[in-house]
Structure formats: C-alpha cells, structure tokens
Amino acid sequence: MGKSLFCPVIDMLEIPEQASEFEGLIQQWSDGYRKILLLKAAIELNLFETLRNPKTAGEVAAELNGDNRIVKLMLECLVNTGLLVKKNDKYALSEISKTFLCSDSQYSQINFLKKHFSDLELWQNLEKIVKNGPVRVDRAKFFSETVIHSMAQHSLLGELQKTVEVVAKYEEFWRARRLLDLGGGHGLYSVAFTKLNPKLKAVVFDLPEVVRRSKEYAESYGAERVEFVSGDFFKDDIGSGYDVIFSSYNPGGKNVGMIDKIKNALKTGGIYVNKQYFWDENKEIDLCDLEWNLWCFGEIEKSEKRYMFKNDLSLERYIDELVKRGFEIVDVIGFGEAKMIVAKKKSQ
C-alpha cells in the first residue's frame, strides 16, 4: 500500500499548540495573494480605464463581456480595498486609482505593476526552479522591454525627486557642464538634472536596445541637452572630460573593475555620485533575496543577496577602493535601504 495521506490524531480532544498562530499566518498570506491577483486581473481587464466614467455593475459586465455576478463581486472587493468608490449603484475610481492606475496619469504605475506581477509569477514555478535552476533571461531585452519602463514610472514616486534634491546641494553640480549618466536607463535623471542646471549637458550611456527607449523618454519631456551613447560599460569606452558621473542602481556601481574607468572619465575635482544597494552581512536572508535568485542573465553571475552580483563589494570595501584609486569621500548618505556615495576625484 502507498503512504497514507492522513495521520490519525492520538487525542482528538486536544488542541495543538500554535494552531491559531498557524491559521492566522495562512490567512494573512492568502489574503495578500488574493489582493495581488485581484489587482492584476483588474489591470488586465482594463477595468480602471472602463471606470473613467462611473458605471453600474451591469454596465461594466456588458462592456467587459463578463459574468454579471463575478463582475459585481469583484467590484465590491475593489471598493473594500479602496481602489474604487461606490455611490448609489455606480462604481467609480478612487483618487488613488486615478493617480496611479490610469494609463494617462503622469504618475501611472501600470508598467511598474506589470513588472511586479511578472516577478511574482516566478514563485508559481518555484518547485521547477528549485530542481532546474534559475530562469534565464536576455539582458538587453529584459532592460529595454521591461525594467526601463518599470523603473521610469516608479522613480517618479519620490526616488528621482529626492535624488536630484540631494545632488543639487553640491556646488560641483552647479559648476558642472558635462554629466555622464552611467547605465542611465530611462534617462529621467539626466532630464531632471539638465532642467535644474541650464548650463549642463548630460550623456546617457547604456545598452543599444535601452538607449532607443531612453530617447523616447527624453523626447516626451522635451529634453534639449541630453545625448545618448550606446555600449556596454563593462567593455566599451565611456568617454572623458565629465564634471559629474552619476550612477543609480546599475550593475557596475559595486564592481571594483569599473572604478578606474570612472576615474579616468572624470575631470580632476569632478564628483562621482553612486547610489546602490550594498551587501549587508548583518541582514537576514529574506523573500526578496530568494526572488532575486529565481532568474539570471547567464553571463553575469549573481550573489545570493538581492541586487548583488559576483565580485560586488560591500559598502566599506567599495569606499576603501575609491580612496585607494584617488577619490576623496565627500558624503555617504542613507537612501532607504540603499546608500549614495559622493566622491571627488583628487589631483594626481
């Protein structure tokens, strides 16, 4: 006979210890999962676009060609989450949905959420990934078709504004005439920097497929002093004569092999601004660390901690290497879980 799926309880009248704690955990986790799938379905059904004008459940069901009962229940659940409001028999967008869940809002997070949903889908294949190893993705396609749009939208929720505010505190920024946005992706930092400093020209350096997207973002913001250079900064020349080199969350920002290249591209007295997640050996492994390791580029080996690659340095070691190679550390600023290093190139 096969192994039994049921183990008889010795004393049926005894309640096991931590039973309520276990039930509470499962309920909490399941509710979070249900809410994410509810939001995902609403976006995929274009429900928030459908409700730009208030509608009854029947009108929504007819427009979606959906089941009347399921649509009504779904709308009620979205009201309970605060994403919709209900007045009389009609459903309408809440203010938070108008701001973040409509495609024509300047702060729309639709692309960010689609990337987020894609990451979460990896968990559905965790058993296969455990047995077969991480899912391999194409680096150029990954950044140009997915990440760039996600990061562009999400940066506008405060990350970009706070970053520019910090950089603008340094007199070197205001004296600068040329800035390199290394691995600049969407290029919105360069757009913001040039709008703030009217004498500044910025160069966005990234992979060819990414740069094509960067140009589209710059054009949409009417940027006039932002240029674009295609290449792989690990392999290719990144130029020279820059007053500021800015790096935000790109894979080269913790790699010792990039430091000399960055120094050589920077003018004496110029500043290198580097915002990164650094390895924290005191922080426990968490779910985001596991998720980071469920996929890979193949040609670039990861470390087990999220946003870290093989041979990436800790904050302390990276700072030591900057000093050894001719930089003066001006500031190290906490940026949520990340750190922003501001370093000045010293004269030889």
C-alpha positions as CSV (number, residue, x, y, z in Angstrom):
1,M,0.0,0.0,0.0
2,G,1.1,3.6,-0.6
3,K,1.9,6.0,2.1
4,S,-1.1,7.3,3.9
5,L,-2.0,11.0,3.4
6,F,-3.6,11.1,6.8
7,C,-2.0,10.6,10.2
8,P,-4.6,9.8,12.9
9,V,-4.6,12.1,16.0
10,I,-3.8,10.3,19.3
11,D,-6.1,12.6,21.3
12,M,-8.8,14.1,19.2
13,L,-9.9,16.5,22.1
14,E,-6.5,18.1,22.5
15,I,-6.0,21.4,20.6
16,P,-2.4,21.5,19.2
17,E,-0.1,24.3,20.4
18,Q,0.2,27.3,17.9
19,A,-2.9,26.2,16.0
20,S,-4.3,29.7,15.9
21,E,-0.9,31.2,15.0
22,F,-0.6,28.9,12.1
23,E,-4.1,29.6,10.9
24,G,-3.5,33.3,11.2
25,L,-0.4,33.2,9.1
26,I,-2.0,31.2,6.3
27,Q,-5.0,33.6,6.3
28,Q,-2.7,36.7,6.2
29,W,-0.6,35.3,3.4
30,S,-3.6,34.1,1.4
31,D,-5.4,37.5,1.7
32,G,-2.3,39.2,0.3
33,Y,-2.1,36.7,-2.6
34,R,-5.8,37.2,-3.3
35,K,-5.5,41.0,-3.4
36,I,-2.5,40.9,-5.8
37,L,-4.4,38.6,-8.1
38,L,-7.5,40.9,-7.9
39,L,-5.4,43.9,-8.8
40,K,-3.6,42.0,-11.6
41,A,-7.0,40.9,-13.1
42,A,-8.4,44.4,-12.9
43,I,-5.5,45.8,-14.8
44,E,-5.5,43.1,-17.4
45,L,-9.3,43.6,-17.9
46,N,-8.7,47.4,-18.3
47,L,-11.2,47.8,-15.5
48,F,-9.8,51.1,-14.3
49,E,-9.9,52.5,-17.9
50,T,-13.5,51.2,-18.1
51,L,-14.5,53.2,-15.0
52,R,-13.2,56.6,-16.0
53,N,-16.9,57.4,-16.0
54,P,-19.0,55.8,-13.2
55,K,-20.9,52.7,-14.2
56,T,-23.2,50.1,-12.7
57,A,-22.0,46.6,-12.3
58,G,-24.3,45.6,-15.2
59,E,-22.8,48.2,-17.4
60,V,-19.2,47.1,-16.5
61,A,-20.1,43.4,-17.1
62,A,-21.6,44.3,-20.5
63,E,-18.5,46.3,-21.5
64,L,-16.2,43.5,-20.4
65,N,-18.5,40.8,-21.9
66,G,-18.2,39.3,-18.4
67,D,-20.2,37.3,-15.9
68,N,-22.6,39.7,-14.1
69,R,-22.3,38.1,-10.7
70,I,-18.5,37.7,-10.7
71,V,-18.1,41.3,-12.0
72,K,-20.3,42.7,-9.2
73,L,-18.4,40.7,-6.5
74,M,-15.1,41.8,-8.0
75,L,-16.2,45.5,-8.0
76,E,-17.3,45.2,-4.4
77,C,-13.9,43.7,-3.3
78,L,-12.1,46.6,-5.1
79,V,-14.3,49.0,-3.2
80,N,-13.3,47.3,0.1
81,T,-9.6,47.8,-0.8
82,G,-10.1,51.5,-1.5
83,L,-9.3,51.3,-5.2
84,L,-12.9,52.0,-6.2
85,V,-15.7,54.0,-4.6
86,K,-19.4,53.3,-4.8
87,K,-22.3,55.8,-4.8
88,N,-25.8,54.5,-5.2
89,D,-25.5,51.7,-7.7
90,K,-22.5,53.1,-9.6
91,Y,-18.8,52.3,-9.2
92,A,-16.1,54.9,-9.8
93,L,-12.3,55.3,-9.5
94,S,-10.9,56.4,-6.1
95,E,-8.3,59.2,-6.1
96,I,-5.5,56.7,-5.6
97,S,-6.7,54.8,-8.7
98,K,-7.0,57.9,-10.7
99,T,-3.4,58.8,-9.8
100,F,-1.6,55.5,-10.1
101,L,-3.8,53.1,-12.1
102,C,-4.9,55.0,-15.1
103,S,-2.6,55.0,-18.2
104,D,-3.0,58.7,-18.9
105,S,-2.0,59.8,-15.4
106,Q,1.5,61.3,-15.2
107,Y,2.1,59.1,-12.2
108,S,0.7,55.9,-13.7
109,Q,2.3,52.8,-12.2
110,I,0.9,50.3,-14.7
111,N,4.3,49.4,-16.2
112,F,5.8,49.1,-12.7
113,L,3.0,46.8,-11.6
114,K,3.2,44.6,-14.7
115,K,6.9,44.1,-13.9
116,H,6.0,43.4,-10.3
117,F,3.4,40.8,-11.4
118,S,5.9,39.2,-13.7
119,D,8.3,38.8,-10.8
120,L,5.6,37.3,-8.6
121,E,4.8,34.7,-11.3
122,L,8.2,33.2,-10.8
123,W,7.0,32.0,-7.5
124,Q,4.4,29.8,-9.2
125,N,7.3,27.8,-10.7
126,L,9.4,27.7,-7.6
127,E,9.3,23.9,-7.5
128,K,10.7,23.6,-11.0
129,I,13.3,26.3,-10.4
130,V,14.5,24.5,-7.3
131,K,15.1,21.4,-9.4
132,N,16.3,23.0,-12.7
133,G,17.9,26.2,-11.6
134,P,17.0,29.9,-12.2
135,V,15.1,31.1,-15.3
136,R,17.5,32.7,-17.8
137,V,16.5,36.0,-19.3
138,D,18.1,38.0,-22.1
139,R,19.8,41.1,-20.5
140,A,19.2,43.6,-23.4
141,K,15.6,42.6,-23.9
142,F,15.0,42.5,-20.1
143,F,16.1,46.0,-19.6
144,S,14.8,47.6,-22.8
145,E,11.3,46.0,-22.8
146,T,10.5,45.6,-19.1
147,V,12.8,47.2,-16.5
148,I,13.3,50.6,-18.1
149,H,9.5,51.3,-18.1
150,S,9.0,49.9,-14.6
151,M,11.9,52.0,-13.1
152,A,10.9,55.1,-15.0
153,Q,7.4,55.1,-13.6
154,H,8.4,54.1,-10.1
155,S,11.2,56.7,-9.9
156,L,8.6,59.4,-10.1
157,L,7.1,58.4,-6.7
158,G,9.9,60.1,-4.9
159,E,13.1,58.4,-5.8
160,L,14.0,60.8,-8.6
161,Q,12.9,63.9,-6.8
162,K,14.9,63.1,-3.6
163,T,18.0,62.0,-5.6
164,V,18.0,65.3,-7.6
165,E,17.5,67.3,-4.4
166,V,20.5,65.7,-2.8
167,V,22.8,66.1,-5.8
168,A,21.8,69.7,-6.2
169,K,23.2,70.5,-2.7
170,Y,26.8,70.2,-4.1
171,E,28.4,73.3,-5.7
172,E,30.2,70.9,-8.1
173,F,26.8,70.1,-9.6
174,W,26.1,73.8,-10.3
175,R,29.6,74.3,-11.8
176,A,29.2,71.2,-14.0
177,R,28.9,71.5,-17.7
178,R,29.0,67.8,-18.7
179,L,27.4,64.9,-16.8
180,L,27.6,61.2,-17.6
181,D,24.5,59.1,-16.6
182,L,26.2,55.7,-16.5
183,G,23.8,52.9,-17.2
184,G,21.2,55.7,-17.3
185,G,18.3,53.5,-18.5
186,H,15.2,55.7,-18.9
187,G,17.3,58.8,-18.7
188,L,14.9,60.7,-16.5
189,Y,17.7,61.6,-14.0
190,S,19.5,63.3,-16.9
191,V,16.4,65.1,-18.0
192,A,15.8,66.4,-14.4
193,F,19.5,67.4,-13.9
194,T,19.5,69.4,-17.2
195,K,16.2,71.1,-16.3
196,L,17.7,72.2,-13.0
197,N,21.1,73.3,-14.3
198,P,20.5,75.2,-17.5
199,K,24.2,75.1,-18.5
200,L,24.5,71.3,-18.1
201,K,24.7,68.8,-20.9
202,A,24.1,65.1,-20.0
203,V,25.1,61.9,-21.7
204,V,23.1,58.8,-21.1
205,F,25.2,55.7,-21.6
206,D,23.5,52.3,-21.8
207,L,23.0,49.2,-24.0
208,P,21.8,49.9,-27.6
209,E,18.3,48.5,-27.0
210,V,17.9,50.5,-23.9
211,V,19.2,53.8,-25.4
212,R,16.4,53.6,-28.1
213,R,13.9,53.7,-25.3
214,S,15.8,56.4,-23.4
215,K,15.5,58.7,-26.4
216,E,11.7,58.3,-26.4
217,Y,11.5,59.3,-22.7
218,A,13.8,62.3,-23.3
219,E,11.6,63.4,-26.3
220,S,8.4,63.1,-24.3
221,Y,9.9,65.6,-21.7
222,G,11.2,67.9,-24.3
223,A,14.8,67.5,-23.2
224,E,17.2,69.5,-25.4
225,R,20.6,68.9,-23.7
226,V,20.6,65.2,-23.3
227,E,22.7,63.0,-25.6
228,F,22.8,59.2,-25.9
229,V,25.7,56.8,-26.3
230,S,25.3,53.1,-26.9
231,G,27.6,50.5,-25.4
232,D,28.4,48.0,-22.7
233,F,30.2,50.0,-20.0
234,F,31.9,46.8,-18.7
235,K,33.7,46.5,-22.1
236,D,33.5,49.8,-24.0
237,D,35.0,53.3,-23.6
238,I,32.6,55.6,-21.6
239,G,34.2,58.9,-22.8
240,S,36.1,61.5,-20.8
241,G,36.0,65.1,-19.6
242,Y,33.0,64.8,-17.4
243,D,32.4,67.1,-14.4
244,V,29.9,64.7,-12.8
245,I,29.4,61.0,-13.2
246,F,26.1,59.7,-11.9
247,S,25.2,56.1,-11.4
248,S,21.9,54.7,-9.9
249,Y,21.4,51.0,-9.3
250,N,23.4,49.8,-12.2
251,P,25.5,46.6,-12.0
252,G,28.8,48.5,-12.4
253,G,28.3,50.5,-9.3
254,K,29.8,48.0,-6.8
255,N,32.3,46.5,-9.2
256,V,36.0,47.3,-8.4
257,G,36.8,46.9,-12.1
258,M,34.8,49.9,-13.0
259,I,36.4,52.4,-10.6
260,D,39.5,53.2,-12.7
261,K,37.4,53.6,-15.8
262,I,35.1,56.1,-14.0
263,K,38.1,58.0,-12.6
264,N,39.7,58.3,-16.0
265,A,36.5,59.7,-17.4
266,L,36.1,62.3,-14.7
267,K,37.8,65.7,-14.6
268,T,40.0,66.4,-11.6
269,G,37.8,67.9,-8.9
270,G,34.7,66.3,-10.5
271,I,32.3,64.3,-8.5
272,Y,31.2,60.7,-8.8
273,V,27.6,60.1,-7.4
274,N,26.8,56.5,-6.9
275,K,23.5,55.2,-5.5
276,Q,23.4,51.5,-4.8
277,Y,22.1,48.6,-2.7
278,F,25.2,47.3,-1.0
279,W,25.7,43.9,0.7
280,D,24.7,43.9,4.3
281,E,26.1,40.8,6.0
282,N,24.1,41.6,9.2
283,K,20.7,41.4,7.4
284,E,19.0,38.1,7.3
285,I,18.1,36.4,4.0
286,D,14.5,37.3,3.1
287,L,12.0,36.6,0.3
288,C,13.4,39.3,-1.9
289,D,16.8,37.7,-1.8
290,L,15.2,34.4,-2.9
291,E,13.2,36.1,-5.7
292,W,16.4,37.8,-6.9
293,N,17.9,34.3,-7.4
294,L,14.9,32.8,-9.3
295,W,16.2,34.3,-12.5
296,C,19.6,35.1,-14.1
297,F,21.3,36.7,-17.1
298,G,23.6,33.8,-17.5
299,E,26.7,35.8,-18.5
300,I,26.7,37.7,-15.2
301,E,26.8,35.6,-12.0
302,K,24.7,36.8,-9.1
303,S,25.4,36.7,-5.4
304,E,22.7,35.4,-3.0
305,K,21.7,38.9,-1.7
306,R,19.3,40.9,-3.9
307,Y,20.7,43.3,-6.4
308,M,24.2,41.9,-5.9
309,F,26.5,40.2,-8.5
310,K,29.6,38.1,-8.0
311,N,32.6,40.2,-7.1
312,D,30.4,43.1,-6.0
313,L,31.9,44.9,-3.0
314,S,30.4,45.8,0.3
315,L,30.0,49.5,1.1
316,E,33.1,49.6,3.3
317,R,35.3,47.8,0.7
318,Y,34.0,49.9,-2.1
319,I,34.8,53.1,-0.3
320,D,38.2,51.8,0.5
321,E,38.8,51.1,-3.2
322,L,37.6,54.5,-4.1
323,V,40.1,56.1,-1.7
324,K,43.0,53.9,-2.9
325,R,42.3,54.9,-6.5
326,G,42.4,58.6,-6.0
327,F,39.0,59.7,-4.7
328,E,38.1,61.7,-1.7
329,I,34.9,60.7,0.0
330,V,32.6,63.7,0.4
331,D,29.5,62.0,1.7
332,V,27.8,58.7,2.3
333,I,24.1,59.3,2.5
334,G,21.4,56.8,3.6
335,F,18.7,56.4,0.9
336,G,16.2,54.0,2.3
337,E,17.8,50.6,2.1
338,A,20.4,52.0,-0.4
339,K,23.4,54.3,0.1
340,M,24.5,57.2,-2.0
341,I,28.3,57.8,-2.2
342,V,29.5,61.2,-3.3
343,A,33.2,61.1,-4.1
344,K,35.6,63.7,-5.6
345,K,38.5,63.0,-7.9
346,K,41.6,64.3,-6.3
347,S,44.5,65.8,-8.3
348,Q,47.3,63.4,-9.0
